[in-house]
Amino acid sequence: MEIVNRTENKLLHRVEIEFRLKHAKQSTPSRQSVIEMVRSLEPGSNPGLVVIKDCNTRFGMAMTTGRAYVYATAEAMAVEPAYIHKRHEALQGGATEESKDSEGGEA
C-alpha cells in the first residue's frame, strides 16, 4: 500500500489518508483487509475507528485507490453519515461473531 497524501485534520480529530494499492495476481481486497493495511500505516490506530471511503478498483488494472479516515475517538467519528456507521458495524459484527464462536467452543 502506498500513501498518496496524508493530512491531519485537527478540527475533526482524524487523519485523512489517500492511498493506492497494487494487487497484481490477486483479487480485489476486502474493506476489512484494507482497514488492516491502514492500521499498519498508522501505528496505534483502533480498527473500530478506521473508515474506508471511495475505494475503487480500476477496470483492467490491478490497482485500487481510495481514502481512509482514522479517527481519534468514537465521539469524533459521529460526523460520519448513518450508512457509514451501519456498514462499519457490519464489518465489526462479523469479527465479533467469529470471536464469540471460538470462545463458546472452549467452554
PASEBA-1860 file (N, C-alpha, C; in nm, 3 decimals):
! residues 107
1> MEIVNRTE> 0.085/-0.117/0.000/0.000/0.000/0.000/0.089/0.123/0.000 ~ 0.054/0.218/-0.083/0.130/0.341/-0.097/0.043/0.460/-0.055 ~ 0.097/0.546/0.028/0.024/0.667/0.069/0.048/0.774/-0.035 ~ -0.060/0.823/-0.095/-0.051/0.931/-0.192/-0.050/1.065/-0.120 ~ -0.136/1.078/-0.017/-0.145/1.202/0.059/-0.190/1.170/0.201 ~ -0.128/1.233/0.299/-0.165/1.214/0.439/-0.183/1.352/0.501 ~ -0.303/1.376/0.558/-0.335/1.504/0.617/-0.392/1.483/0.756 ~ -0.348/1.564/0.852/-0.405/1.560/0.985/-0.511/1.670/0.993
9> NKLLHRVE> -0.635/1.630/1.015/-0.745/1.724/1.027/-0.774/1.741/1.176 ~ -0.716/1.844/1.235/-0.729/1.866/1.378/-0.871/1.907/1.418 ~ -0.942/1.974/1.329/-1.078/2.017/1.359/-1.171/1.897/1.378 ~ -1.156/1.793/1.295/-1.241/1.674/1.303/-1.175/1.559/1.378 ~ -1.056/1.582/1.433/-0.983/1.482/1.513/-0.963/1.352/1.435 ~ -0.910/1.366/1.314/-0.885/1.248/1.233/-0.763/1.269/1.143 ~ -0.710/1.159/1.096/-0.603/1.159/0.996/-0.666/1.111/0.866 ~ -0.648/1.187/0.759/-0.705/1.153/0.629/-0.594/1.102/0.539
17> IEFRLKHA> -0.613/0.981/0.489/-0.510/0.916/0.406/-0.569/0.883/0.269 ~ -0.503/0.928/0.164/-0.536/0.886/0.029/-0.433/0.779/-0.007 ~ -0.483/0.663/-0.052/-0.391/0.551/-0.077/-0.408/0.493/-0.216 ~ -0.306/0.419/-0.255/-0.304/0.345/-0.380/-0.250/0.206/-0.347 ~ -0.321/0.104/-0.387/-0.284/-0.033/-0.355/-0.277/-0.114/-0.483 ~ -0.159/-0.167/-0.511/-0.142/-0.254/-0.628/-0.153/-0.397/-0.581 ~ -0.239/-0.475/-0.648/-0.261/-0.614/-0.608/-0.256/-0.704/-0.730 ~ -0.138/-0.713/-0.787/-0.117/-0.797/-0.905/-0.137/-0.943/-0.870
25> KQSTPSRQ> -0.204/-1.015/-0.959/-0.230/-1.158/-0.945/-0.308/-1.192/-0.817 ~ -0.384/-1.097/-0.767/-0.469/-1.119/-0.650/-0.605/-1.058/-0.678 ~ -0.704/-1.101/-0.600/-0.836/-1.044/-0.615/-0.841/-0.906/-0.549 ~ -0.948/-0.834/-0.574/-0.968/-0.704/-0.512/-0.976/-0.721/-0.361 ~ -0.902/-0.642/-0.285/-0.902/-0.658/-0.140/-1.035/-0.617/-0.078 ~ -1.073/-0.684/0.030/-1.196/-0.650/0.101/-1.173/-0.525/0.185 ~ -1.281/-0.463/0.229/-1.268/-0.345/0.315/-1.196/-0.380/0.445 ~ -1.224/-0.499/0.497/-1.160/-0.541/0.622/-1.008/-0.551/0.604
33> SVIEMVRS> -0.963/-0.606/0.491/-0.819/-0.617/0.468/-0.756/-0.479/0.445 ~ -0.831/-0.388/0.383/-0.780/-0.251/0.364/-0.768/-0.182/0.500 ~ -0.863/-0.204/0.590/-0.855/-0.147/0.725/-0.730/-0.197/0.795 ~ -0.699/-0.325/0.781/-0.578/-0.380/0.844/-0.452/-0.318/0.785 ~ -0.452/-0.293/0.653/-0.336/-0.230/0.591/-0.319/-0.086/0.638 ~ -0.430/-0.015/0.654/-0.424/0.123/0.704/-0.373/0.123/0.848 ~ -0.415/0.025/0.927/-0.366/0.016/1.066/-0.215/-0.002/1.070 ~ -0.160/-0.075/0.973/-0.015/-0.092/0.969/0.056/0.038/0.933
41> LEPGSNPG> -0.012/0.126/0.856/0.046/0.255/0.821/0.036/0.356/0.934 ~ -0.068/0.345/1.017/-0.090/0.435/1.130/-0.079/0.354/1.259 ~ 0.040/0.343/1.316/0.056/0.263/1.438/-0.027/0.319/1.553 ~ -0.085/0.230/1.630/-0.165/0.270/1.745/-0.309/0.303/1.711 ~ -0.350/0.287/1.585/-0.488/0.318/1.549/-0.579/0.202/1.586 ~ -0.701/0.235/1.622/-0.803/0.138/1.661/-0.880/0.097/1.535 ~ -0.894/-0.033/1.505/-0.966/-0.073/1.383/-1.112/-0.030/1.386 ~ -1.169/-0.010/1.504/-1.307/0.035/1.515/-1.325/0.181/1.479
49> LVVIKDCN> -1.214/0.253/1.465/-1.220/0.396/1.434/-1.161/0.429/1.297 ~ -1.146/0.328/1.213/-1.094/0.347/1.077/-1.211/0.333/0.979 ~ -1.229/0.433/0.893/-1.336/0.432/0.794/-1.274/0.438/0.656 ~ -1.316/0.346/0.568/-1.267/0.343/0.430/-1.375/0.404/0.342 ~ -1.334/0.501/0.259/-1.428/0.568/0.167/-1.370/0.568/0.027 ~ -1.458/0.575/-0.071/-1.420/0.586/-0.212/-1.317/0.482/-0.253 ~ -1.340/0.359/-0.218/-1.248/0.251/-0.253/-1.287/0.200/-0.393 ~ -1.203/0.232/-0.492/-1.234/0.199/-0.631/-1.122/0.118/-0.694
57> TRFGMAMT> -1.159/0.013/-0.767/-1.062/-0.066/-0.842/-1.075/-0.029/-0.989 ~ -0.964/-0.001/-1.051/-0.964/0.039/-1.192/-0.989/-0.082/-1.280 ~ -1.076/-0.067/-1.379/-1.107/-0.175/-1.471/-0.984/-0.207/-1.555 ~ -0.949/-0.334/-1.561/-0.836/-0.378/-1.641/-0.701/-0.357/-1.574 ~ -0.702/-0.303/-1.454/-0.577/-0.279/-1.381/-0.588/-0.341/-1.242 ~ -0.480/-0.387/-1.190/-0.477/-0.444/-1.056/-0.436/-0.336/-0.956 ~ -0.516/-0.227/-0.955/-0.485/-0.116/-0.865/-0.615/-0.062/-0.805 ~ -0.614/-0.045/-0.672/-0.727/0.010/-0.600/-0.684/0.141/-0.536
65> TGRAYVYA> -0.769/0.243/-0.549/-0.742/0.371/-0.486/-0.856/0.403/-0.391 ~ -0.829/0.488/-0.294/-0.935/0.527/-0.201/-0.886/0.621/-0.094 ~ -0.976/0.649/0.000/-0.945/0.734/0.114/-0.979/0.659/0.241 ~ -0.899/0.683/0.343/-0.924/0.624/0.475/-0.918/0.736/0.578 ~ -1.011/0.731/0.672/-1.013/0.826/0.783/-0.986/0.749/0.910 ~ -0.885/0.792/0.985/-0.851/0.730/1.113/-0.889/0.830/1.221 ~ -0.995/0.800/1.296/-1.044/0.891/1.398/-0.973/0.867/1.531 ~ -0.965/0.973/1.612/-0.901/0.964/1.743/-0.996/0.904/1.846
73> TAEAMAVE> -1.125/0.936/1.837/-1.223/0.888/1.935/-1.353/0.851/1.864 ~ -1.438/0.776/1.935/-1.569/0.739/1.880/-1.658/0.862/1.868 ~ -1.642/0.958/1.957/-1.722/1.081/1.950/-1.687/1.160/1.824 ~ -1.560/1.160/1.786/-1.518/1.231/1.665/-1.575/1.163/1.541 ~ -1.596/1.033/1.548/-1.648/0.955/1.435/-1.796/0.982/1.411 ~ -1.862/1.052/1.501/-2.005/1.081/1.490/-2.037/1.169/1.370 ~ -1.938/1.234/1.308/-1.963/1.319/1.192/-1.993/1.238/1.067 ~ -1.963/1.110/1.069/-1.989/1.024/0.952/-2.139/1.000/0.937
81> PAYIHKRH> -2.187/0.986/0.813/-2.330/0.959/0.791/-2.372/0.823/0.847 ~ -2.502/0.806/0.865/-2.557/0.684/0.926/-2.521/0.559/0.846 ~ -2.522/0.568/0.711/-2.493/0.447/0.631/-2.349/0.402/0.650 ~ -2.258/0.493/0.677/-2.119/0.456/0.704/-2.110/0.381/0.836 ~ -2.182/0.430/0.938/-2.183/0.362/1.068/-2.241/0.222/1.055 ~ -2.348/0.209/0.975/-2.411/0.078/0.956/-2.315/-0.018/0.884 ~ -2.247/0.030/0.781/-2.151/-0.052/0.708/-2.035/-0.093/0.799 ~ -1.991/0.003/0.880/-1.880/-0.023/0.971/-1.918/-0.125/1.079
89> EALQGGAT> -2.040/-0.116/1.130/-2.088/-0.214/1.229/-2.095/-0.353/1.168 ~ -2.134/-0.362/1.041/-2.141/-0.492/0.974/-2.001/-0.554/0.963 ~ -1.901/-0.472/0.933/-1.764/-0.522/0.926/-1.717/-0.568/1.064 ~ -1.744/-0.489/1.166/-1.702/-0.522/1.301/-1.786/-0.637/1.358 ~ -1.913/-0.645/1.318/-2.002/-0.751/1.366/-1.954/-0.889/1.325 ~ -1.903/-0.903/1.204/-1.852/-1.031/1.158/-1.733/-1.077/1.240 ~ -1.650/-0.984/1.280/-1.532/-1.019/1.360/-1.573/-1.059/1.501 ~ -1.674/-0.991/1.559/-1.714/-1.025/1.695/-1.788/-1.157/1.699
97> EESKDSEG> -1.864/-1.189/1.595/-1.935/-1.317/1.592/-1.835/-1.433/1.586 ~ -1.727/-1.416/1.508/-1.626/-1.520/1.498/-1.558/-1.541/1.632 ~ -1.528/-1.433/1.704/-1.462/-1.448/1.834/-1.556/-1.511/1.935 ~ -1.688/-1.481/1.926/-1.784/-1.545/2.017/-1.791/-1.694/1.991 ~ -1.788/-1.734/1.863/-1.793/-1.876/1.830/-1.670/-1.948/1.883 ~ -1.554/-1.886/1.871/-1.433/-1.952/1.919/-1.431/-1.957/2.071 ~ -1.488/-1.856/2.140/-1.493/-1.858/2.285/-1.593/-1.962/2.333 ~ -1.704/-1.974/2.262/-1.807/-2.069/2.301/-1.760/-2.212/2.287
105> GEA> -1.671/-2.240/2.192/-1.623/-2.375/2.171/-1.529/-2.422/2.281 ~ -1.464/-2.328/2.348/-1.369/-2.364/2.454/-1.439/-2.401/2.584 ~ -1.557/-2.347/2.610/-1.624/-2.368/2.738/-1.685/-2.504/2.750
END
